[in-house]
Amino acid sequence: MTTSATPTESAVRSALTKVMDPEIGKPITELGMVKSVGLSDDGSVDVGIYLTTAGCPLKTKISQSVETAVADVPGVGAVRVELDVMNDEQRTELRKKLRGDRPEPEIPFSKPGNLTRVYAVASGKGGVGKSSVTVNLATALADRGLTVGVLDADIYGHSVPRMLGSEAKPTQVESMIMPPQSHGVRFISIGQFTDNNAPVTWRGPMLHRALQQFLADVYWGDLDILLLDLPPGTGDVAISIAQLIPGAEILVVTTPQQAAAEVAERAGAIALQTRQKILGVVENMSWMELPDGSRTEPFGSGGGQRVADRLTQAVGATVELLGQVPLETALREGGDAGEPVVLSAPDSPSGSALRDIAEKLAVRRRGLAGMNLSIDTTRH
């Protein structure tokens, strides 16, 4: 005679260790989110879960994940999940658990020994597809299993939420901001804090403070790679990033057009003043494939290689042309629909080119990149 297994509280709690908080990326058991576990004689289980905030946007997902995990325990019948909300003391303990008991938040990416690779995606002028390249590289890297974040540092021209297809707002736990995720990418943007596409009209000091908050107050977790989508040009934001994260490497995006390439050289040459490393160059809108299989080059040719060659000469170290991305409708449609082309059409010409570039970034050795070399980038 075979009898069904009788579930135990320890077995249920063991199953709950597999449930990750979708915003923090750690098991709910480690975060103090399991309020209670109750077992009945008929095999049904009641689980109490603490949410960080009453308006937690992912409470349904958390509840479903808990129900699924507990239901897999042998002998468990019905599973009932009851949601509660942490009190102030519990949120304080959570914050200390995640960030320590520091009085002021710190930027983890500027600390010695931090292993996150930070890539600042820059362009000399607008309209070259810098944000499209950023979002597609981020999602391609996440698709490879890396933990990736995107900071939309283009305060005036923010577009990352749209391109990632998410209108989710960050959740705040005390002074910590939990970034939402889309396509496996954690992201933060000023667009999540404005209403109805309202313009942002800030001067330099406000921009610097906003970037500082996005880097220090946002709980990014243990990222492999953080991509910064910079505004065009060499203004306040580029200088602030050099001050806040001296180890950030610059990835220059240009089009083949010679006039655009000349401007892109300036965006890369800022590394000479800030003593940052140039990661490489990406040429976007390189060509367009026609129905008969031939190619046309609406923006000319050679701009990307020219930028790489000129920057190599300027910095005295090899700056590689990492790839050329063709101009095609699928890339634009993916950005408008919030489905990056590297996911929606990975084998398309642009999707394949962007995935190849992401692969180069994923396998790069770290070297000194990301290490704080105590360089003062402040102008005296």
N, C-alpha and C positions, 0 to 999 in steps of 0.2 A: 504494500500500500504506500502510495506516494503522498506526502503532505507538502503543502506549499510552505515556503520559507516565511518566517515571521520577521518583519522588518524591525530594526532597532534604531534608536535615536542616533547612535554613532554612525550607522550606515547612511542615514539620511544626511547627517551633517557632513559626512565624507563626500556624498554626492554634491552637496552645495558648494564644495570647494572648487568645483568645475564651472560654476556660474560666475562669469565676469561682469563687473559693472561696465556697461558699454561706454561710459564717458571717461572713467578713470583707468580702465584696462587692468584692474586687479580683481582677485576673487572677492566676492561679497563677504566671505567668512573672515578675510583679513581686514576688512574695512569696518567691522562692527555692525554690519547691516542685517545680520540674522537676529531677530528679536526673540523668537521662540520656535520650538519644534514639539508638536504634540501628536501622539500616536493613539489610535483607537483599536479596540479589540477586533473590529472588522477589517483592519488593514488600512483604513483611511488615515491620511496624514494632514495635519494643519500646520502651516508654516507662516510665521509672522516675519515680515521684512520691513526694515526701516528704509525709507527713502531719504535722500539728503535734503530735499525741499518738497513742499507740498505740490508745487507745480512742475515736478520732474517730467520732462517731455518724453522720457523713455520708460515710464513706469509700466506700461503695457508689455514692452519687450522684456523687462526684468521679470515681471510676473510670469510670463510665458516660459522664460528660460528656467525659472525655479520649478515650475510645474513639470516641465519636460525632464529635468534632471532628477527630481524626486520620483517621478513615475517609473524611471528605469531601475529603481532599487527593487530587487526581488521581494515579492510578497506585498508590495504596496498596491492599494486599491485606489480609491478616489483621493485626489490631492486638492486641498483648498489653500489658497494663498491670501493672507490678509496683509494689507499695506498700512504702514504707519509712517510717521515723519519724525526724524531726529529732532531732539531739542537742542538748545544752544550749546549746552555742555558737550553733547555728543558730536556736534559739528566742530567744536573746538578741538576735541580729541582727534577727529578725522583729519583736520588740517595739520595738527602736530605730527600725526602719523605719516602724512604724505610729504610735508615740507619742513618738519622739524619745528623747534620752538624759537625761531628767529623773529625778532621784533619787526624787521622790515623784509619784504620779499626780495630775493636775489635773482639775477639772471643766470640760470644754470649753464647756459651755453658759453659764458665767458669765464667760467671757473676752471682752474688748472685740472687737467685729468678728465674733463668732460669728453665723452666719446661720440657725441652727436656731430655729424658732418653738416655744416651750415653753408648752403649755397644761395648767394644773393643774385637773383636773375635781373640783369640790367639791360637797358637799351638807351641809345642816344636820343631817340625821338619816339613819339607815340605812333601807333598804327602798324608796328612791325610784327605783332603777334606774340609779344612777350608773355602776356597772361595765358594765352593758349598753350604756349610751350611749357610754362610753369605747371599748369594744371595737368597737362598730359604726362609730363615727366613724373609728377607726384603720384598719379594714379597707376602709372606703369610700374613705378618702384614699389608701391603698396601691393600691386598684383603679384610681384615677385616674392612677397612675404616679408618685406621690410616694414618697420613702423615709421610712418611718414607724417610730417606736419607741414602745413602751408600757412604762412603769415602774409596776409594781403596788406603789404606796406604801401600800396598805391592809394593813399588816403583819399585823394581827390577823384581818382578814376577807378575805384574799386569794382572788380567784376568777378572775383573768385567764387562767391556764393552762387551766382548765376551759372557759371561754367561747371560747378560741381553739382548743380541741380538740387540745391538744398536751401530752404528758407528757415532752417532750424536756428533758434537763438541759443546762445551760451547759457549755462546754468551757473549761478553764483553760490558758493558755499563759503560763508564768511568773506574773507578777502580773496579767495581763490575763484578763478573763472574757469569753468569746465568747457572746453571747446567741443562743438558737435563734430560728428564724423559723416563723411559721405564717400562712397566707393573706397572705404578703408582708409581715408585720409582725414586726419584731424585738421581743422582749419579755424581761423579767426579773421574777422574783417570788420572794419568800421561800418560796413553796410549792414551788419547785424544789430547795430545800435542806433541806426537812423530810421526814420519813418518815410514811407512813400517816395523812396529814391531822392530824398532831400540832399542838396549839395552840402559839402563840408567846406567852410570858409575859415580855415585856421592859418595862423602864421607859424613861423619856424619853431618857437618854443613849445607851442601846443602839439605840433607834429612829433617833436622829440619826446614829450611826455607820453603821448599815445603809444608810440613804439616801445617805450620803456615799460609801460603797463602791459602791453601785449606779450612782451618777452618775460616779464617777471611775475605778473599777477596770474597769467594763464597757466594752468597746470597741464603741461604738455606730456608729462610722463617720460618714459624712457624711449626717446626717439632715436632711430638710426640716422634719419636725415630730416633736416628742416630746410624748406625752400622759402625764400623771401621774394615776393613779387614786388620789386621796387618800381617807383614811378619813373617815367622817362627822364633822362638828363642827369646832371651831376649836382643837384641841389641839396637842400637841408637833410632829406631822408637818407641819401647816400652817405653823407658825413656822419649822421647820427648812428647809422648801422656800424660804421667803422669804429666809432667811439664805444658803442655798447657791446659789439661782438667783434673784437679785432681779428679773430681767427676765421671770420666768414670769408669764403672764396667767391670770386665774382665770375658769373657766367654771362657772357655778352650775347645778346640776340640782335641780329641784323637781317636786312634783306639784301639781295644781290646788287641792288642799285648803288652806284658809286657814291651818290650824294648821301644816301643813308649810311653807307659804310664809313664815310668820313666822320659823320656825327657819332657813330657807334664807337669809333676809336677813342673819342673823348671819354665815353662812359667807362671804357676799359682802362684808360690811362689814369683815371682817378686812383687806381691801385698804387701808382708811383708815389702819390702824396700820402696815402693812408697806410702804405706798406702792407697791403693785402695781396694775397695770391690770386692770380687769374686762372680760373678753372678751365676755360676754353671758350670757343665761339660756336654758336648755332646759327646757321643760315636758314631763315624761314622764307617761304614763298619762292623757292628756288626755280621751279619750273611748273608747267601745267601739262598734264598728259592729255592728248587729244584722242577722240574716238578711234582714229586709225592707227593708234599706237605711237605716233610721233610726239615730240615735245615742242612746246613753245616757251619762250622765256620772256614774259611780259615785263619783268623788272630788270632785265639784263642779266649779267652773269659775273661771277668772280668776286662779288663784294665780301662774302664770308671769308674766303681765303686771303683777301687783301687785309682785312681786319686782323686775322690771325698772324699774318706775316709782319704787319706793322707793330702789333703789340709784342710779338717775339723780339723784334729789334729794340723796342722801347724798354722792355723790362729785363732783357738779357737772359731770358729763359724761354724754352719752347712753349708756345701757346697753340694748342691744337684746334683745328676745325673739327669739332666733334661729330658734325653731321649736317646734312642738307635736307630740309623738309619741303616737299612739293606743295604747291597750292592746289587744293581740291575741295569740292563742295562738302564732302563728308566731314572734314575738319571743322568747317564753319558751322555745319548743322549740329555737330556734336556739342560745340560750345554753346549754341543757343538752346539746345534741348537739355543741357546738363548731363550729357552722356559723352565723356571724352572719347575721342576717336580711337585711342589705344585700347579701349574696351569694346566700343560699339562696332568698330571695323578694324581689328588689329592687323589684318593682312592687307589692308589698303596701303597705297604708297605712302601716305602721310603717317598712318598708324604704325607701319613697319619701321619707318625712319625714326620716329619718336621712341619706339621701343628699343631700337638699337642704341640710341643715345642714352636712354635710361640704363641699359645694360652696362655701358661704359662707366656711368656714375656709380652704379651699384657695386662694381668690383674694384673700384679705385682703392689703393692703399691709403691709409690715413696720413702717414708722415707727421708733419708738424701742423697740418691743417686743423683748426679748431682749438689749438693750444694757446693759452694766454701768454703772450711774449712780453707783457708789461710795456707795450708801446703806447706812448701818449700821442693820440691823434688830434689833440686840441690845438687850435691855432693860437700862438702866443704873439 
